[in-house]
């Protein structure tokens, strides 16, 4: 099973992924570590990324997801996955953006992959981002992420988690979800 922890910057993807990794013993792949250096420089300078900037990054994460799926391993991956197209690239790689493929012929989900959508409002997340230190993604870019955010739909294998809840409460909800899938 693969869980992709998604949401805008500052929603708590790294915190949840780290906690779940320690609790479940699953590897955790922090999506920020897979960005090309050019992307990091743009974000550090306050420039929002374009789709073209994101595609190589998403394809690298797709390779990680595929490697874990093919090995039969469980894993956690943090990635903003802001648009449906981005989530399709994570699941299907370059097939999702192939010019001769109709997007309606690509499955919106994969049975072994679930999205954990960290949902919260702009003000709360902006407060978090202003308070955090040492991250290249500046709070000024948060609005651009909310502007392009396409919350996942039910057909995308999603579990929505309210970030106003404690980390412990969200972890319990994920553990219940894992148990329900085993039944």
N, C-alpha and C positions, 0 to 999 in steps of 0.2 A: 504494500500500500504506500502511496506517495501522497503527502499533504503539501499543497502549495499554499503558503501563508501569504495572503495578498491584502493590499490596502495602500492608501496614500502614504507618503513619507511621514514618519512620526506617529503612525497608528499603533506601533508596538510589535511589528513583525519579528524583529531580532530578539526582543525580550521573550515573546511567546515561543519562538523557535528554539531558543537556548534552553528555556525551562522544559519544554516538551522533550527535547533531545536528551537532557539529563534524566528526566523521569522515565522515558520509554526506552532509552538506550539506542535510539535511532540516530543515524548521522544527520547533521544539519548543515545545509548549504546556504550561506548568506549571499543572496543575489548581488549585493553591492560589490562583492569581491570578484564578480565576473564582468563588471563594466570595463570596456576599453578605456584607456587613460584619457582619450579625447573627451569621452562623456563626463568623466570626473572633473576635468578642467572646465568644461562648459557649466556644469552645475555649480562648481565652486565660484565661478564668475557671475552666477545669478542668471544664466541662460537656460530656459527650459529645453529639454530634449525634444527632438522631432521623432516621427515614426522611423525615419531613415537612421537616426542615431540609435534607436532602440533595437532595431531588427537584429544586428549581429549579437548583441547582448542576449536577446531572447533565444536566439538559436544556440548559443553556448549553454544556456540553462536547459534548453530542450535536450541537448546531448547528455547532460547530467541526469535528467529525469529518465531518459531512455536507457542509459547505462544501469541505473538502479532498478528500473522495471525489468529489464532483460535478465538481470542477475537474481531476480526474485526477492530483492531486499526491500525493506521498509525505509522510508527517508522523509525528511522535511526540507522544503525549499522555500526561502523567502524571496518574494518578487512582487513588486507593486501590481503588475498585471492589470493595469488600469482600464484597458479596453478589451472588448470581447475578442477582437483580432489578436491581441497580444496573448490572451489565454489559449487561443487556437494554435498559435505558433508554439507555445510551451508544450501543447499536447501533440501536435502533428508536424512540427518543424517547418521546413520550407514549403511543404505541400500546401500549407494554409495560405501562402501568398503567391502560389504558382498562377501565372496569368490564364492558363487554360482550365483551371479548376473552378467550378461554381461553388461559392461559399456554402450554398445550401446542401451540397453533397458531402460536406465534412461534418462528422459527428461533433456535437457541442460538448461531449464529455467522453471520458474513458472510464471503464469500470474500476480500474485500480488507482485512479487519481481523483482526489477531492480538493476543492479549494476551501480554505478557511478565510472568509472575508471579514477583516477587522473593520467594523463599521463605527464611525464616530462623526461628530459634527466639526465643522471648520474651527470654531473658537477653541474647543478643547484641544484639538490636535495642534493648532497654532501655538497655544500656551506651552505644550510639551516641547515643540521644536525650539521655541525661544529659550527654554530652560536647558536644553541639552547642549553639550559641548563636544567639540572634537569631530563633528560630522561635516562633510563637505556640502551636504544638501542644506541650503539656507532656508529659513522660514519664509523668506520672500517668494520662494517658488511654490509654496503650498497651494496658492490659489490656482496656478496653472494646472496642478494635478487634479484638483477638484473640478476644474473646467472641462477636462477631458474624461473624467471618471465615468465609466459605464458599469454600474453595479451588476454583478453576475445574476443571471436568471436561474430559476429552479432546474432547468434542463442542463445546467453546467456542473452538477454534482457539487453543490455549495452548502457549507454550513456557515451561517452568518453569526458572528460574535460581536456583541456590544462592548466596545472598549471602555465604557463607564464601569463595567464590572471589574472585579479584581482579577489579577493574573491567575490566582488559584481557582476562581470560579470558572474562568474560561478553559483552563486545563481540565477541570472536571467534566465540562461539557464535551470537550474533544474525546476524553476517555470514554464517556458514555456513547459517543458516536462510534468509536472503534468497536466497543462491545456489541453495539446493535448490528454492525456489519458482520460480526462473527456468527450471529444467530441464523 
